[in-house]
């Protein structure tokens, strides 16, 4: 997921998924994932500032049959009332299985 997100947003070179906030599943044979990111050591001041809002939003990804992940969408800020259930790129049944991406 990190590499897929960095392909779309190359300014974030020092990031990793936030622990225990990662969702993964299949729907109709298609792989999906969702996570938030946090800065890692080595992040510049500009990256830290950029991640203040960007890092608090969940990112959504889709896996290809060849194993490559692509970035699909980001939650709104603030987050929509139904979490990933409000993200049209995520199948409703998967969002329900993920508890609408609630982490707490």
C-alpha contacts under 8 A as a table, 3 or more apart, distances in Angstrom:
res1	aa1	res2	aa2	distance
1	X	4	X	5.11
1	X	5	X	6.10
1	X	33	X	7.83
1	X	61	X	7.01
1	X	69	X	6.44
1	X	70	X	7.75
1	X	71	X	7.78
2	X	5	X	5.21
2	X	6	X	6.10
2	X	15	X	7.19
2	X	16	X	6.33
2	X	17	X	7.14
3	X	6	X	5.00
3	X	7	X	6.17
4	X	7	X	5.23
4	X	8	X	6.77
4	X	61	X	7.92
4	X	69	X	5.70
4	X	70	X	5.21
4	X	71	X	5.74
5	X	8	X	5.30
5	X	9	X	6.03
5	X	10	X	7.88
5	X	70	X	7.46
5	X	71	X	5.75
6	X	9	X	4.76
6	X	10	X	4.67
6	X	11	X	7.37
6	X	12	X	6.15
6	X	13	X	6.72
7	X	10	X	5.61
8	X	71	X	7.05
9	X	12	X	6.15
10	X	13	X	6.41
11	X	47	X	7.09
12	X	15	X	6.41
12	X	47	X	6.11
13	X	43	X	7.40
14	X	39	X	5.64
14	X	40	X	5.13
14	X	41	X	6.99
14	X	42	X	6.41
14	X	43	X	5.14
14	X	47	X	7.80
15	X	37	X	6.09
15	X	38	X	5.42
15	X	39	X	4.37
15	X	40	X	5.16
15	X	43	X	7.77
16	X	37	X	5.34
16	X	38	X	5.61
16	X	39	X	6.49
16	X	40	X	6.56
17	X	21	X	7.50
17	X	22	X	7.22
17	X	35	X	6.13
17	X	36	X	5.67
17	X	37	X	4.35
17	X	38	X	6.25
18	X	21	X	5.68
18	X	22	X	7.35
18	X	35	X	7.02
18	X	36	X	5.60
18	X	37	X	5.17
18	X	38	X	5.75
19	X	22	X	7.13
20	X	103	X	7.93
21	X	35	X	5.70
21	X	36	X	6.59
21	X	103	X	6.35
22	X	33	X	7.26
22	X	34	X	5.75
22	X	35	X	4.57
22	X	36	X	7.36
23	X	33	X	5.31
23	X	34	X	4.96
23	X	35	X	6.36
23	X	98	X	6.86
23	X	101	X	7.23
24	X	31	X	7.44
24	X	32	X	5.78
24	X	33	X	4.30
24	X	34	X	6.56
25	X	31	X	5.78
25	X	32	X	5.46
25	X	33	X	6.46
25	X	94	X	7.11
26	X	29	X	5.79
26	X	30	X	5.26
26	X	31	X	4.39
26	X	32	X	5.99
26	X	94	X	7.56
27	X	30	X	5.30
27	X	31	X	6.59
27	X	32	X	7.67
27	X	91	X	7.23
27	X	93	X	7.81
27	X	94	X	6.55
30	X	62	X	7.31
30	X	63	X	6.69
30	X	64	X	7.48
30	X	65	X	7.96
31	X	62	X	5.75
31	X	63	X	4.94
31	X	64	X	7.45
32	X	60	X	7.38
32	X	61	X	5.60
32	X	62	X	4.55
32	X	63	X	6.07
32	X	90	X	7.68
33	X	60	X	5.87
33	X	61	X	5.14
33	X	62	X	6.49
34	X	58	X	6.47
34	X	59	X	5.49
34	X	60	X	4.48
34	X	61	X	6.19
34	X	101	X	7.88
35	X	58	X	5.32
35	X	59	X	5.45
35	X	60	X	6.84
36	X	55	X	5.98
36	X	56	X	6.52
36	X	57	X	6.09
36	X	58	X	4.58
36	X	59	X	5.94
37	X	55	X	5.10
37	X	56	X	7.53
37	X	58	X	7.84
38	X	51	X	7.09
38	X	55	X	5.72
39	X	43	X	6.15
39	X	47	X	7.67
39	X	48	X	6.62
39	X	51	X	7.08
40	X	43	X	5.98
43	X	47	X	5.79
43	X	48	X	6.30
44	X	47	X	5.09
44	X	48	X	6.19
45	X	48	X	5.07
45	X	49	X	6.19
46	X	49	X	5.22
46	X	50	X	6.08
47	X	50	X	4.93
47	X	51	X	6.06
48	X	51	X	5.18
48	X	52	X	6.49
49	X	52	X	5.36
50	X	53	X	6.67
50	X	54	X	6.32
51	X	54	X	4.63
51	X	55	X	4.60
51	X	56	X	7.56
52	X	55	X	5.77
52	X	56	X	6.80
53	X	56	X	5.42
53	X	57	X	7.01
53	X	77	X	7.74
54	X	57	X	5.66
55	X	58	X	7.60
57	X	74	X	6.41
57	X	75	X	5.45
57	X	76	X	6.96
57	X	77	X	6.63
57	X	78	X	7.91
57	X	79	X	7.02
58	X	74	X	5.73
58	X	75	X	5.40
59	X	71	X	7.49
59	X	72	X	7.59
59	X	73	X	5.91
59	X	74	X	4.46
59	X	75	X	6.54
60	X	71	X	6.14
60	X	72	X	5.35
60	X	73	X	5.21
60	X	74	X	6.12
60	X	90	X	7.87
61	X	69	X	6.38
61	X	70	X	5.46
61	X	71	X	4.54
61	X	72	X	5.05
61	X	73	X	7.24
62	X	69	X	5.62
62	X	70	X	5.44
62	X	71	X	6.64
62	X	72	X	6.60
63	X	67	X	6.11
63	X	68	X	5.73
63	X	69	X	4.35
63	X	70	X	6.35
64	X	67	X	5.36
64	X	68	X	5.33
64	X	69	X	6.13
64	X	70	X	7.68
65	X	68	X	7.48
72	X	89	X	6.97
73	X	87	X	7.70
73	X	89	X	7.38
75	X	78	X	7.92
75	X	79	X	5.83
75	X	80	X	7.03
75	X	83	X	7.39
75	X	84	X	7.34
75	X	87	X	7.04
76	X	79	X	5.02
76	X	80	X	6.15
77	X	80	X	7.57
79	X	83	X	6.31
80	X	83	X	5.27
80	X	84	X	7.96
80	X	86	X	6.41
81	X	86	X	7.55
82	X	85	X	5.11
82	X	86	X	5.47
82	X	100	X	6.08
83	X	86	X	5.73
83	X	87	X	7.34
83	X	100	X	5.02
83	X	101	X	5.96
83	X	102	X	7.09
84	X	87	X	5.03
84	X	90	X	6.90
84	X	95	X	5.67
84	X	100	X	4.90
84	X	101	X	5.70
85	X	88	X	7.58
85	X	90	X	7.29
85	X	92	X	6.12
85	X	95	X	5.12
85	X	96	X	6.96
85	X	100	X	5.26
87	X	90	X	5.77
88	X	91	X	7.18
90	X	94	X	6.91
90	X	95	X	6.51
91	X	94	X	5.39
91	X	95	X	6.32
92	X	95	X	5.08
92	X	96	X	6.15
93	X	96	X	5.12
93	X	97	X	6.26
94	X	97	X	4.95
94	X	98	X	6.15
95	X	98	X	5.03
95	X	99	X	6.27
95	X	100	X	4.92
95	X	101	X	6.90
96	X	99	X	5.03
96	X	100	X	5.62
97	X	100	X	7.49
98	X	101	X	5.26
98	X	102	X	7.49
99	X	102	X	5.76
